[in-house]
Amino acid sequence: MRLLILATTKFAPTYNSKLVSQVKYFNSFANRKADILVDASLLEIENILNKSTYDLIYPTTVFEYNNEGTSITSFNSYLYKLLDYYKQEYIGSSLFSHLLLNDKALTNFKSGMGLPNKVITRHAWQNNKEMILEQLESFQLPAIIKPNTLAASLGIDESSIVRDRKDFAQIIDNCLKKFDCLSEVLVEYYLENCIEYTVSVTGNSGRYLFNVSKLLPKTKLHPIHSFQSKNTLAEQREFTYTIEENNIIQYKLQRLSEKMFEKMNLRDIARFDYLQTSNGDFYLIDANSLPSLSNNYIFEYTRTGKIRLEQLLMLISLVAEKRIGMNIPFELFNEYPVEVVRALF
């Protein structure tokens, strides 16, 4: 089995020690070989696809970046069009599922679990600012201004929160000025004094492995998981992850995530982020169709040592191999806990 990993050193690099250790583990087994291609152009990728030497390709990112590599500019739809054109099997969801989850407003609408929101296009803001501000007079506060089609919480921090209506114009202006490529911003009701959960889903066709983890603030206030926070060492963040011990909450979040996964036609892996209010209601605040393979992806298993971080790449590869009908060497199942194998295979 041959696997090609498309990695990047730009923005939030996925070509790091975590990925390298996962590749080393993958390659330690007979008849399994993973290669890493870093910052490859579409031409380089097409030349590889022409030869058809790989069983699977794993794109570790779905975005294009600016020349400096400091910011996302757009969704890399051309990569997925190339993969589909050459009928190349790959890990993760199809192009249209990625596009759906890349749009926060569409995801909220499709899920039926989104908070009250309003989309504002750059064109409308530039030409009808006063009319939009008039419409926002009835929008419930506090609100948060988000880039509608960027990832990794870019443009989201404490300064994105609107607590006074007179601040709407400045915060929207700041968001559009900061990201030249941005065509839309999302105005969303901001929930305070709530609990945040992240749920990873691994699997396909009704056979899923769920992992529910809870963000535990180090202060009394619920912190925003901002871009800066995501690029801070875990021990220095304003929160930690913990395992949710309440079985009822675990079950509810697993059922919700299963419905989201299937409703949005996702494959192999995904992650959903929820907020729970004091009365127990859940709201979807983010969905990721290609989450990074880090400690918080299968937190319940990596925290207890049942699955090591280095084993994640092979696990999602096995899930994709099963989906496309490849024969999986039975001895590889010995590497994972029985409950994982039973759930997925």
Secondary structure, DSSP 8 states (H G I E B T S, - for coil): -EEEEEE--SSS--SSHHHHHHHHHHTTSTT-EEEEEES--HHHHHHHHHHT--SEEEES--EEE-TTSSSEEEE-HHHHHHHHHTT--BSS--HHHHHHHH-HHHHHHHHT---SEEEEEHHHHHH-HHHHHHHGGGS-SSEEEEETT--TTTT-SGGGEE-SGGGHHHHHHHHHHH-TT--EEEEEE---S-EEEEEEEEEETTEEEEEEEEEEESSSS-----HHHHTS-GGGSSEEEEE---HHHHHHHHHHHHHHHHHTT--EEEEEEEEE-TTS-EEEEEEESS---STTTTHHHHHHTSS-GGGHHHHHHHHHHHHTT----GGGGGGS-HHHHHHH-
